[in-house]
Amino acid sequence: GYTGPLLDGRRALCTMQRSREFARARGVRGRNGRPKVASNAELFTLFFNRPPPGQLHDALADVRVTKACFFEGRRRRMW
């Protein structure tokens, strides 16, 4: 099994939580019509005006979308 280091949750950055206001300002809503945090795919679409490439829930596609969102949020000084 895996024997490398584990992520330290105290130092982790949650792009979903940190983009809450950005998503709210752009009208992201849940099924109930109330504001919600953006999913990875929603955040990607908000940032890049297109749906994410690849099949999400495939580990490599998810990592690529998360990476793109992380660096775009950093570029925009959201975190």
PDB file with SEQRES, HELIX, SHEET and CRYST1 records, atoms N, CA, C and O in Angstrom:
SEQRES   1 A   79  GLY TYR THR GLY PRO LEU LEU ASP GLY ARG ARG ALA LEU          
SEQRES   2 A   79  CYS THR MET GLN ARG SER ARG GLU PHE ALA ARG ALA ARG          
SEQRES   3 A   79  GLY VAL ARG GLY ARG ASN GLY ARG PRO LYS VAL ALA SER          
SEQRES   4 A   79  ASN ALA GLU LEU PHE THR LEU PHE PHE ASN ARG PRO PRO          
SEQRES   5 A   79  PRO GLY GLN LEU HIS ASP ALA LEU ALA ASP VAL ARG VAL          
SEQRES   6 A   79  THR LYS ALA CYS PHE PHE GLU GLY ARG ARG ARG ARG MET          
SEQRES   7 A   79  TRP                                                          
HELIX    1 AA1 THR A   15  ARG A   18  1                                   4    
HELIX    2 AA2 ARG A   20  ALA A   25  1                                   6    
HELIX    3 AA3 ASN A   40  PHE A   48  1                                   9    
HELIX    4 AA4 ALA A   59  ARG A   75  1                                  17    
CRYST1    1.000    1.000    1.000  90.00  90.00  90.00 P 1           1          
ATOM      1  N   GLY A   1       0.810  -1.188   0.000  1.00  0.00           N  
ATOM      2  CA  GLY A   1       0.000   0.000   0.000  1.00  0.00           C  
ATOM      3  C   GLY A   1       0.857   1.257   0.000  1.00  0.00           C  
ATOM      4  O   GLY A   1       2.087   1.194  -0.004  1.00  0.00           O  
ATOM      5  N   TYR A   2       0.199   2.368   0.004  1.00  0.00           N  
ATOM      6  CA  TYR A   2       0.856   3.674  -0.020  1.00  0.00           C  
ATOM      7  C   TYR A   2       1.545   3.936   1.307  1.00  0.00           C  
ATOM      8  O   TYR A   2       0.940   3.755   2.364  1.00  0.00           O  
ATOM      9  N   THR A   3       2.797   4.359   1.267  1.00  0.00           N  
ATOM     10  CA  THR A   3       3.547   4.633   2.501  1.00  0.00           C  
ATOM     11  C   THR A   3       4.082   6.057   2.544  1.00  0.00           C  
ATOM     12  O   THR A   3       4.844   6.406   3.445  1.00  0.00           O  
ATOM     13  N   GLY A   4       3.686   6.887   1.569  1.00  0.00           N  
ATOM     14  CA  GLY A   4       4.162   8.277   1.526  1.00  0.00           C  
ATOM     15  C   GLY A   4       3.440   9.143   2.543  1.00  0.00           C  
ATOM     16  O   GLY A   4       2.603   8.656   3.303  1.00  0.00           O  
ATOM     17  N   PRO A   5       3.766  10.427   2.556  1.00  0.00           N  
ATOM     18  CA  PRO A   5       3.135  11.347   3.518  1.00  0.00           C  
ATOM     19  C   PRO A   5       1.664  11.572   3.188  1.00  0.00           C  
ATOM     20  O   PRO A   5       1.262  11.545   2.025  1.00  0.00           O  
ATOM     21  N   LEU A   6       0.883  11.791   4.218  1.00  0.00           N  
ATOM     22  CA  LEU A   6      -0.529  12.107   4.050  1.00  0.00           C  
ATOM     23  C   LEU A   6      -0.701  13.625   4.049  1.00  0.00           C  
ATOM     24  O   LEU A   6       0.152  14.350   4.561  1.00  0.00           O  
ATOM     25  N   LEU A   7      -1.790  14.096   3.480  1.00  0.00           N  
ATOM     26  CA  LEU A   7      -2.064  15.533   3.497  1.00  0.00           C  
ATOM     27  C   LEU A   7      -2.377  15.978   4.917  1.00  0.00           C  
ATOM     28  O   LEU A   7      -3.053  15.272   5.664  1.00  0.00           O  
ATOM     29  N   ASP A   8      -1.895  17.119   5.272  1.00  0.00           N  
ATOM     30  CA  ASP A   8      -2.155  17.708   6.577  1.00  0.00           C  
ATOM     31  C   ASP A   8      -3.355  18.640   6.421  1.00  0.00           C  
ATOM     32  O   ASP A   8      -3.232  19.704   5.814  1.00  0.00           O  
ATOM     33  N   GLY A   9      -4.501  18.261   6.953  1.00  0.00           N  
ATOM     34  CA  GLY A   9      -5.717  19.039   6.817  1.00  0.00           C  
ATOM     35  C   GLY A   9      -5.622  20.445   7.369  1.00  0.00           C  
ATOM     36  O   GLY A   9      -6.381  21.323   6.960  1.00  0.00           O  
ATOM     37  N   ARG A  10      -4.703  20.674   8.290  1.00  0.00           N  
ATOM     38  CA  ARG A  10      -4.545  22.017   8.854  1.00  0.00           C  
ATOM     39  C   ARG A  10      -3.949  22.975   7.841  1.00  0.00           C  
ATOM     40  O   ARG A  10      -4.109  24.188   7.971  1.00  0.00           O  
ATOM     41  N   ARG A  11      -3.264  22.452   6.838  1.00  0.00           N  
ATOM     42  CA  ARG A  11      -2.616  23.305   5.847  1.00  0.00           C  
ATOM     43  C   ARG A  11      -3.310  23.241   4.484  1.00  0.00           C  
ATOM     44  O   ARG A  11      -2.855  23.866   3.526  1.00  0.00           O  
ATOM     45  N   ALA A  12      -4.387  22.502   4.395  1.00  0.00           N  
ATOM     46  CA  ALA A  12      -5.088  22.332   3.124  1.00  0.00           C  
ATOM     47  C   ALA A  12      -5.904  23.577   2.782  1.00  0.00           C  
ATOM     48  O   ALA A  12      -6.345  24.306   3.670  1.00  0.00           O  
ATOM     49  N   LEU A  13      -6.094  23.803   1.514  1.00  0.00           N  
ATOM     50  CA  LEU A  13      -6.929  24.903   1.036  1.00  0.00           C  
ATOM     51  C   LEU A  13      -8.092  24.288   0.273  1.00  0.00           C  
ATOM     52  O   LEU A  13      -7.880  23.521  -0.666  1.00  0.00           O  
ATOM     53  N   CYS A  14      -9.295  24.609   0.659  1.00  0.00           N  
ATOM     54  CA  CYS A  14     -10.475  24.099  -0.028  1.00  0.00           C  
ATOM     55  C   CYS A  14     -10.924  25.143  -1.047  1.00  0.00           C  
ATOM     56  O   CYS A  14     -11.447  26.195  -0.678  1.00  0.00           O  
ATOM     57  N   THR A  15     -10.717  24.846  -2.329  1.00  0.00           N  
ATOM     58  CA  THR A  15     -11.094  25.795  -3.375  1.00  0.00           C  
ATOM     59  C   THR A  15     -12.605  26.012  -3.389  1.00  0.00           C  
ATOM     60  O   THR A  15     -13.067  27.102  -3.725  1.00  0.00           O  
ATOM     61  N   MET A  16     -13.376  24.993  -3.031  1.00  0.00           N  
ATOM     62  CA  MET A  16     -14.832  25.149  -3.003  1.00  0.00           C  
ATOM     63  C   MET A  16     -15.235  26.185  -1.955  1.00  0.00           C  
ATOM     64  O   MET A  16     -15.985  27.114  -2.255  1.00  0.00           O  
ATOM     65  N   GLN A  17     -14.746  26.028  -0.744  1.00  0.00           N  
ATOM     66  CA  GLN A  17     -15.105  26.975   0.318  1.00  0.00           C  
ATOM     67  C   GLN A  17     -14.552  28.372   0.041  1.00  0.00           C  
ATOM     68  O   GLN A  17     -15.236  29.370   0.271  1.00  0.00           O  
ATOM     69  N   ARG A  18     -13.330  28.440  -0.447  1.00  0.00           N  
ATOM     70  CA  ARG A  18     -12.703  29.741  -0.682  1.00  0.00           C  
ATOM     71  C   ARG A  18     -13.293  30.488  -1.884  1.00  0.00           C  
ATOM     72  O   ARG A  18     -13.068  31.690  -2.028  1.00  0.00           O  
ATOM     73  N   SER A  19     -14.037  29.802  -2.738  1.00  0.00           N  
ATOM     74  CA  SER A  19     -14.650  30.464  -3.891  1.00  0.00           C  
ATOM     75  C   SER A  19     -16.142  30.713  -3.664  1.00  0.00           C  
ATOM     76  O   SER A  19     -16.862  31.051  -4.604  1.00  0.00           O  
ATOM     77  N   ARG A  20     -16.604  30.551  -2.443  1.00  0.00           N  
ATOM     78  CA  ARG A  20     -18.031  30.686  -2.126  1.00  0.00           C  
ATOM     79  C   ARG A  20     -18.603  32.033  -2.596  1.00  0.00           C  
ATOM     80  O   ARG A  20     -19.618  32.062  -3.293  1.00  0.00           O  
ATOM     81  N   GLU A  21     -17.974  33.123  -2.228  1.00  0.00           N  
ATOM     82  CA  GLU A  21     -18.493  34.447  -2.591  1.00  0.00           C  
ATOM     83  C   GLU A  21     -18.409  34.690  -4.094  1.00  0.00           C  
ATOM     84  O   GLU A  21     -19.304  35.302  -4.676  1.00  0.00           O  
ATOM     85  N   PHE A  22     -17.347  34.219  -4.718  1.00  0.00           N  
ATOM     86  CA  PHE A  22     -17.187  34.333  -6.168  1.00  0.00           C  
ATOM     87  C   PHE A  22     -18.351  33.625  -6.863  1.00  0.00           C  
ATOM     88  O   PHE A  22     -18.952  34.180  -7.783  1.00  0.00           O  
ATOM     89  N   ALA A  23     -18.673  32.403  -6.428  1.00  0.00           N  
ATOM     90  CA  ALA A  23     -19.762  31.632  -7.024  1.00  0.00           C  
ATOM     91  C   ALA A  23     -21.114  32.277  -6.734  1.00  0.00           C  
ATOM     92  O   ALA A  23     -21.976  32.348  -7.609  1.00  0.00           O  
ATOM     93  N   ARG A  24     -21.290  32.743  -5.513  1.00  0.00           N  
ATOM     94  CA  ARG A  24     -22.551  33.382  -5.142  1.00  0.00           C  
ATOM     95  C   ARG A  24     -22.805  34.618  -6.003  1.00  0.00           C  
ATOM     96  O   ARG A  24     -23.926  34.840  -6.462  1.00  0.00           O  
ATOM     97  N   ALA A  25     -21.768  35.413  -6.217  1.00  0.00           N  
ATOM     98  CA  ALA A  25     -21.902  36.634  -7.024  1.00  0.00           C  
ATOM     99  C   ALA A  25     -22.253  36.322  -8.474  1.00  0.00           C  
ATOM    100  O   ALA A  25     -22.768  37.178  -9.194  1.00  0.00           O  
ATOM    101  N   ARG A  26     -21.969  35.089  -8.900  1.00  0.00           N  
ATOM    102  CA  ARG A  26     -22.248  34.691 -10.277  1.00  0.00           C  
ATOM    103  C   ARG A  26     -23.473  33.790 -10.386  1.00  0.00           C  
ATOM    104  O   ARG A  26     -23.712  33.178 -11.427  1.00  0.00           O  
ATOM    105  N   GLY A  27     -24.242  33.715  -9.311  1.00  0.00           N  
ATOM    106  CA  GLY A  27     -25.542  33.060  -9.352  1.00  0.00           C  
ATOM    107  C   GLY A  27     -25.559  31.551  -9.224  1.00  0.00           C  
ATOM    108  O   GLY A  27     -26.537  30.920  -9.624  1.00  0.00           O  
ATOM    109  N   VAL A  28     -24.503  30.945  -8.678  1.00  0.00           N  
ATOM    110  CA  VAL A  28     -24.521  29.488  -8.497  1.00  0.00           C  
ATOM    111  C   VAL A  28     -25.539  29.159  -7.410  1.00  0.00           C  
ATOM    112  O   VAL A  28     -25.466  29.675  -6.295  1.00  0.00           O  
ATOM    113  N   ARG A  29     -26.488  28.291  -7.755  1.00  0.00           N  
ATOM    114  CA  ARG A  29     -27.566  27.929  -6.850  1.00  0.00           C  
ATOM    115  C   ARG A  29     -27.734  26.414  -6.818  1.00  0.00           C  
ATOM    116  O   ARG A  29     -27.438  25.715  -7.787  1.00  0.00           O  
ATOM    117  N   GLY A  30     -28.212  25.933  -5.692  1.00  0.00           N  
ATOM    118  CA  GLY A  30     -28.521  24.517  -5.547  1.00  0.00           C  
ATOM    119  C   GLY A  30     -29.902  24.213  -6.104  1.00  0.00           C  
ATOM    120  O   GLY A  30     -30.584  25.097  -6.621  1.00  0.00           O  
ATOM    121  N   ARG A  31     -30.304  22.961  -5.994  1.00  0.00           N  
ATOM    122  CA  ARG A  31     -31.628  22.543  -6.479  1.00  0.00           C  
ATOM    123  C   ARG A  31     -32.758  23.284  -5.781  1.00  0.00           C  
ATOM    124  O   ARG A  31     -33.832  23.484  -6.350  1.00  0.00           O  
ATOM    125  N   ASN A  32     -32.503  23.689  -4.543  1.00  0.00           N  
ATOM    126  CA  ASN A  32     -33.518  24.402  -3.767  1.00  0.00           C  
ATOM    127  C   ASN A  32     -33.557  25.894  -4.097  1.00  0.00           C  
ATOM    128  O   ASN A  32     -34.370  26.632  -3.541  1.00  0.00           O  
ATOM    129  N   GLY A  33     -32.677  26.341  -5.004  1.00  0.00           N  
ATOM    130  CA  GLY A  33     -32.649  27.739  -5.408  1.00  0.00           C  
ATOM    131  C   GLY A  33     -31.804  28.631  -4.523  1.00  0.00           C  
ATOM    132  O   GLY A  33     -31.661  29.823  -4.795  1.00  0.00           O  
ATOM    133  N   ARG A  34     -31.242  28.064  -3.464  1.00  0.00           N  
ATOM    134  CA  ARG A  34     -30.419  28.867  -2.557  1.00  0.00           C  
ATOM    135  C   ARG A  34     -28.960  28.815  -2.987  1.00  0.00           C  
ATOM    136  O   ARG A  34     -28.529  27.842  -3.605  1.00  0.00           O  
ATOM    137  N   PRO A  35     -28.188  29.868  -2.659  1.00  0.00           N  
ATOM    138  CA  PRO A  35     -26.763  29.878  -3.021  1.00  0.00           C  
ATOM    139  C   PRO A  35     -26.039  28.676  -2.426  1.00  0.00           C  
ATOM    140  O   PRO A  35     -26.383  28.200  -1.344  1.00  0.00           O  
ATOM    141  N   LYS A  36     -25.031  28.192  -3.149  1.00  0.00           N  
ATOM    142  CA  LYS A  36     -24.234  27.059  -2.676  1.00  0.00           C  
ATOM    143  C   LYS A  36     -22.800  27.250  -3.143  1.00  0.00           C  
ATOM    144  O   LYS A  36     -22.524  28.102  -3.987  1.00  0.00           O  
ATOM    145  N   VAL A  37     -21.901  26.467  -2.598  1.00  0.00           N  
ATOM    146  CA  VAL A  37     -20.531  26.487  -3.095  1.00  0.00           C  
ATOM    147  C   VAL A  37     -20.510  25.818  -4.459  1.00  0.00           C  
ATOM    148  O   VAL A  37     -21.298  24.911  -4.728  1.00  0.00           O  
ATOM    149  N   ALA A  38     -19.625  26.260  -5.301  1.00  0.00           N  
ATOM    150  CA  ALA A  38     -19.521  25.704  -6.652  1.00  0.00           C  
ATOM    151  C   ALA A  38     -18.818  24.352  -6.605  1.00  0.00           C  
ATOM    152  O   ALA A  38     -17.868  24.158  -5.845  1.00  0.00           O  
ATOM    153  N   SER A  39     -19.287  23.439  -7.412  1.00  0.00           N  
ATOM    154  CA  SER A  39     -18.574  22.175  -7.585  1.00  0.00           C  
ATOM    155  C   SER A  39     -17.305  22.456  -8.381  1.00  0.00           C  
ATOM    156  O   SER A  39     -17.119  23.559  -8.897  1.00  0.00           O  
ATOM    157  N   ASN A  40     -16.456  21.479  -8.476  1.00  0.00           N  
ATOM    158  CA  ASN A  40     -15.232  21.620  -9.262  1.00  0.00           C  
ATOM    159  C   ASN A  40     -15.562  21.987 -10.712  1.00  0.00           C  
ATOM    160  O   ASN A  40     -14.933  22.873 -11.290  1.00  0.00           O  
ATOM    161  N   ALA A  41     -16.544  21.306 -11.292  1.00  0.00           N  
ATOM    162  CA  ALA A  41     -16.941  21.575 -12.680  1.00  0.00           C  
ATOM    163  C   ALA A  41     -17.551  22.968 -12.818  1.00  0.00           C  
ATOM    164  O   ALA A  41     -17.271  23.674 -13.786  1.00  0.00           O  
ATOM    165  N   GLU A  42     -18.384  23.367 -11.855  1.00  0.00           N  
ATOM    166  CA  GLU A  42     -18.989  24.703 -11.906  1.00  0.00           C  
ATOM    167  C   GLU A  42     -17.933  25.791 -11.783  1.00  0.00           C  
ATOM    168  O   GLU A  42     -17.982  26.792 -12.498  1.00  0.00           O  
ATOM    169  N   LEU A  43     -16.981  25.596 -10.879  1.00  0.00           N  
ATOM    170  CA  LEU A  43     -15.928  26.596 -10.710  1.00  0.00           C  
ATOM    171  C   LEU A  43     -15.092  26.713 -11.980  1.00  0.00           C  
ATOM    172  O   LEU A  43     -14.766  27.821 -12.405  1.00  0.00           O  
ATOM    173  N   PHE A  44     -14.747  25.594 -12.582  1.00  0.00           N  
ATOM    174  CA  PHE A  44     -13.993  25.613 -13.833  1.00  0.00           C  
ATOM    175  C   PHE A  44     -14.760  26.405 -14.894  1.00  0.00           C  
ATOM    176  O   PHE A  44     -14.184  27.243 -15.589  1.00  0.00           O  
ATOM    177  N   THR A  45     -16.054  26.137 -15.012  1.00  0.00           N  
ATOM    178  CA  THR A  45     -16.881  26.823 -16.007  1.00  0.00           C  
ATOM    179  C   THR A  45     -16.945  28.322 -15.725  1.00  0.00           C  
ATOM    180  O   THR A  45     -16.887  29.130 -16.652  1.00  0.00           O  
ATOM    181  N   LEU A  46     -17.065  28.699 -14.457  1.00  0.00           N  
ATOM    182  CA  LEU A  46     -17.075  30.122 -14.104  1.00  0.00           C  
ATOM    183  C   LEU A  46     -15.753  30.795 -14.468  1.00  0.00           C  
ATOM    184  O   LEU A  46     -15.742  31.917 -14.974  1.00  0.00           O  
ATOM    185  N   PHE A  47     -14.663  30.121 -14.217  1.00  0.00           N  
ATOM    186  CA  PHE A  47     -13.347  30.692 -14.513  1.00  0.00           C  
ATOM    187  C   PHE A  47     -13.066  30.781 -16.012  1.00  0.00           C  
ATOM    188  O   PHE A  47     -12.556  31.796 -16.485  1.00  0.00           O  
ATOM    189  N   PHE A  48     -13.390  29.739 -16.753  1.00  0.00           N  
ATOM    190  CA  PHE A  48     -12.916  29.617 -18.132  1.00  0.00           C  
ATOM    191  C   PHE A  48     -14.020  29.688 -19.199  1.00  0.00           C  
ATOM    192  O   PHE A  48     -13.741  29.540 -20.389  1.00  0.00           O  
ATOM    193  N   ASN A  49     -15.261  29.912 -18.777  1.00  0.00           N  
ATOM    194  CA  ASN A  49     -16.393  30.066 -19.702  1.00  0.00           C  
ATOM    195  C   ASN A  49     -16.576  28.880 -20.641  1.00  0.00           C  
ATOM    196  O   ASN A  49     -16.975  29.046 -21.793  1.00  0.00           O  
ATOM    197  N   ARG A  50     -16.286  27.704 -20.149  1.00  0.00           N  
ATOM    198  CA  ARG A  50     -16.507  26.466 -20.907  1.00  0.00           C  
ATOM    199  C   ARG A  50     -16.515  25.310 -19.913  1.00  0.00           C  
ATOM    200  O   ARG A  50     -15.947  25.418 -18.827  1.00  0.00           O  
ATOM    201  N   PRO A  51     -17.150  24.220 -20.278  1.00  0.00           N  
ATOM    202  CA  PRO A  51     -17.141  23.076 -19.362  1.00  0.00           C  
ATOM    203  C   PRO A  51     -15.746  22.459 -19.267  1.00  0.00           C  
ATOM    204  O   PRO A  51     -14.933  22.607 -20.179  1.00  0.00           O  
ATOM    205  N   PRO A  52     -15.479  21.778 -18.175  1.00  0.00           N  
ATOM    206  CA  PRO A  52     -14.160  21.162 -18.032  1.00  0.00           C  
ATOM    207  C   PRO A  52     -13.934  20.057 -19.052  1.00  0.00           C  
ATOM    208  O   PRO A  52     -14.871  19.359 -19.442  1.00  0.00           O  
ATOM    209  N   PRO A  53     -12.692  19.902 -19.480  1.00  0.00           N  
ATOM    210  CA  PRO A  53     -12.382  18.824 -20.427  1.00  0.00           C  
ATOM    211  C   PRO A  53     -12.332  17.477 -19.712  1.00  0.00           C  
ATOM    212  O   PRO A  53     -12.112  17.417 -18.502  1.00  0.00           O  
ATOM    213  N   GLY A  54     -12.531  16.427 -20.446  1.00  0.00           N  
ATOM    214  CA  GLY A  54     -12.397  15.086 -19.889  1.00  0.00           C  
ATOM    215  C   GLY A  54     -13.636  14.648 -19.140  1.00  0.00           C  
ATOM    216  O   GLY A  54     -14.591  15.407 -18.975  1.00  0.00           O  
ATOM    217  N   GLN A  55     -13.599  13.425 -18.698  1.00  0.00           N  
ATOM    218  CA  GLN A  55     -14.698  12.820 -17.950  1.00  0.00           C  
ATOM    219  C   GLN A  55     -14.427  13.007 -16.461  1.00  0.00           C  
ATOM    220  O   GLN A  55     -13.531  12.372 -15.905  1.00  0.00           O  
ATOM    221  N   LEU A  56     -15.204  13.880 -15.815  1.00  0.00           N  
ATOM    222  CA  LEU A  56     -14.987  14.074 -14.388  1.00  0.00           C  
ATOM    223  C   LEU A  56     -15.308  12.792 -13.634  1.00  0.00           C  
ATOM    224  O   LEU A  56     -16.054  11.939 -14.114  1.00  0.00           O  
ATOM    225  N   HIS A  57     -14.745  12.680 -12.474  1.00  0.00           N  
ATOM    226  CA  HIS A  57     -14.768  11.494 -11.620  1.00  0.00           C  
ATOM    227  C   HIS A  57     -13.777  10.451 -12.130  1.00  0.00           C  
ATOM    228  O   HIS A  57     -13.724   9.333 -11.618  1.00  0.00           O  
ATOM    229  N   ASP A  58     -13.001  10.819 -13.128  1.00  0.00           N  
ATOM    230  CA  ASP A  58     -11.793  10.085 -13.508  1.00  0.00           C  
ATOM    231  C   ASP A  58     -10.685  10.818 -12.759  1.00  0.00           C  
ATOM    232  O   ASP A  58     -10.588  12.042 -12.854  1.00  0.00           O  
ATOM    233  N   ALA A  59      -9.862  10.108 -12.028  1.00  0.00           N  
ATOM    234  CA  ALA A  59      -8.890  10.744 -11.133  1.00  0.00           C  
ATOM    235  C   ALA A  59      -8.011  11.764 -11.858  1.00  0.00           C  
ATOM    236  O   ALA A  59      -7.823  12.873 -11.359  1.00  0.00           O  
ATOM    237  N   LEU A  60      -7.476  11.412 -13.012  1.00  0.00           N  
ATOM    238  CA  LEU A  60      -6.587  12.330 -13.720  1.00  0.00           C  
ATOM    239  C   LEU A  60      -7.339  13.569 -14.196  1.00  0.00           C  
ATOM    240  O   LEU A  60      -6.820  14.679 -14.082  1.00  0.00           O  
ATOM    241  N   ALA A  61      -8.540  13.406 -14.722  1.00  0.00           N  
ATOM    242  CA  ALA A  61      -9.341  14.558 -15.163  1.00  0.00           C  
ATOM    243  C   ALA A  61      -9.668  15.462 -13.976  1.00  0.00           C  
ATOM    244  O   ALA A  61      -9.583  16.685 -14.089  1.00  0.00           O  
ATOM    245  N   ASP A  62     -10.040  14.872 -12.842  1.00  0.00           N  
ATOM    246  CA  ASP A  62     -10.351  15.657 -11.648  1.00  0.00           C  
ATOM    247  C   ASP A  62      -9.137  16.456 -11.182  1.00  0.00           C  
ATOM    248  O   ASP A  62      -9.263  17.628 -10.827  1.00  0.00           O  
ATOM    249  N   VAL A  63      -7.978  15.835 -11.181  1.00  0.00           N  
ATOM    250  CA  VAL A  63      -6.763  16.527 -10.747  1.00  0.00           C  
ATOM    251  C   VAL A  63      -6.452  17.689 -11.690  1.00  0.00           C  
ATOM    252  O   VAL A  63      -6.074  18.770 -11.238  1.00  0.00           O  
ATOM    253  N   ARG A  64      -6.607  17.475 -12.978  1.00  0.00           N  
ATOM    254  CA  ARG A  64      -6.325  18.542 -13.944  1.00  0.00           C  
ATOM    255  C   ARG A  64      -7.273  19.723 -13.772  1.00  0.00           C  
ATOM    256  O   ARG A  64      -6.846  20.876 -13.835  1.00  0.00           O  
ATOM    257  N   VAL A  65      -8.557  19.445 -13.556  1.00  0.00           N  
ATOM    258  CA  VAL A  65      -9.535  20.517 -13.357  1.00  0.00           C  
ATOM    259  C   VAL A  65      -9.237  21.252 -12.055  1.00  0.00           C  
ATOM    260  O   VAL A  65      -9.268  22.482 -12.019  1.00  0.00           O  
ATOM    261  N   THR A  66      -8.951  20.518 -10.995  1.00  0.00           N  
ATOM    262  CA  THR A  66      -8.626  21.135  -9.713  1.00  0.00           C  
ATOM    263  C   THR A  66      -7.376  21.997  -9.832  1.00  0.00           C  
ATOM    264  O   THR A  66      -7.336  23.105  -9.297  1.00  0.00           O  
ATOM    265  N   LYS A  67      -6.365  21.506 -10.524  1.00  0.00           N  
ATOM    266  CA  LYS A  67      -5.126  22.266 -10.725  1.00  0.00           C  
ATOM    267  C   LYS A  67      -5.408  23.566 -11.468  1.00  0.00           C  
ATOM    268  O   LYS A  67      -4.937  24.630 -11.066  1.00  0.00           O  
ATOM    269  N   ALA A  68      -6.180  23.480 -12.555  1.00  0.00           N  
ATOM    270  CA  ALA A  68      -6.501  24.681 -13.335  1.00  0.00           C  
ATOM    271  C   ALA A  68      -7.244  25.692 -12.464  1.00  0.00           C  
ATOM    272  O   ALA A  68      -6.944  26.885 -12.506  1.00  0.00           O  
ATOM    273  N   CYS A  69      -8.215  25.221 -11.673  1.00  0.00           N  
ATOM    274  CA  CYS A  69      -8.974  26.123 -10.804  1.00  0.00           C  
ATOM    275  C   CYS A  69      -8.097  26.717  -9.714  1.00  0.00           C  
ATOM    276  O   CYS A  69      -8.197  27.906  -9.409  1.00  0.00           O  
ATOM    277  N   PHE A  70      -7.242  25.898  -9.132  1.00  0.00           N  
ATOM    278  CA  PHE A  70      -6.356  26.410  -8.087  1.00  0.00           C  
ATOM    279  C   PHE A  70      -5.483  27.542  -8.620  1.00  0.00           C  
ATOM    280  O   PHE A  70      -5.405  28.608  -8.008  1.00  0.00           O  
ATOM    281  N   PHE A  71      -4.836  27.318  -9.743  1.00  0.00           N  
ATOM    282  CA  PHE A  71      -3.927  28.340 -10.268  1.00  0.00           C  
ATOM    283  C   PHE A  71      -4.682  29.558 -10.805  1.00  0.00           C  
ATOM    284  O   PHE A  71      -4.166  30.673 -10.729  1.00  0.00           O  
ATOM    285  N   GLU A  72      -5.876  29.374 -11.339  1.00  0.00           N  
ATOM    286  CA  GLU A  72      -6.660  30.529 -11.787  1.00  0.00           C  
ATOM    287  C   GLU A  72      -7.137  31.344 -10.593  1.00  0.00           C  
ATOM    288  O   GLU A  72      -7.110  32.574 -10.636  1.00  0.00           O  
ATOM    289  N   GLY A  73      -7.570  30.679  -9.535  1.00  0.00           N  
ATOM    290  CA  GLY A  73      -7.952  31.392  -8.319  1.00  0.00           C  
ATOM    291  C   GLY A  73      -6.774  32.139  -7.713  1.00  0.00           C  
ATOM    292  O   GLY A  73      -6.930  33.253  -7.213  1.00  0.00           O  
ATOM    293  N   ARG A  74      -5.615  31.537  -7.757  1.00  0.00           N  
ATOM    294  CA  ARG A  74      -4.414  32.207  -7.263  1.00  0.00           C  
ATOM    295  C   ARG A  74      -4.074  33.412  -8.140  1.00  0.00           C  
ATOM    296  O   ARG A  74      -3.707  34.473  -7.635  1.00  0.00           O  
ATOM    297  N   ARG A  75      -4.199  33.238  -9.461  1.00  0.00           N  
ATOM    298  CA  ARG A  75      -3.920  34.344 -10.386  1.00  0.00           C  
ATOM    299  C   ARG A  75      -4.869  35.526 -10.103  1.00  0.00           C  
ATOM    300  O   ARG A  75      -4.481  36.689 -10.206  1.00  0.00           O  
ATOM    301  N   ARG A  76      -6.111  35.198  -9.746  1.00  0.00           N  
ATOM    302  CA  ARG A  76      -7.100  36.229  -9.445  1.00  0.00           C  
ATOM    303  C   ARG A  76      -7.009  36.719  -8.005  1.00  0.00           C  
ATOM    304  O   ARG A  76      -7.806  37.553  -7.576  1.00  0.00           O  
ATOM    305  N   ARG A  77      -6.034  36.199  -7.259  1.00  0.00           N  
ATOM    306  CA  ARG A  77      -5.785  36.582  -5.871  1.00  0.00           C  
ATOM    307  C   ARG A  77      -6.964  36.253  -4.953  1.00  0.00           C  
ATOM    308  O   ARG A  77      -7.272  36.984  -4.012  1.00  0.00           O  
ATOM    309  N   MET A  78      -7.614  35.118  -5.266  1.00  0.00           N  
ATOM    310  CA  MET A  78      -8.707  34.652  -4.399  1.00  0.00           C  
ATOM    311  C   MET A  78      -8.145  33.890  -3.211  1.00  0.00           C  
ATOM    312  O   MET A  78      -8.806  33.778  -2.178  1.00  0.00           O  
ATOM    313  N   TRP A  79      -6.945  33.369  -3.342  1.00  0.00           N  
ATOM    314  CA  TRP A  79      -6.253  32.672  -2.259  1.00  0.00           C  
ATOM    315  C   TRP A  79      -4.766  32.781  -2.453  1.00  0.00           C  
ATOM    316  O   TRP A  79      -3.998  32.258  -1.646  1.00  0.00           O  
TER     317      TRP A  79                                                      
END                                                                             
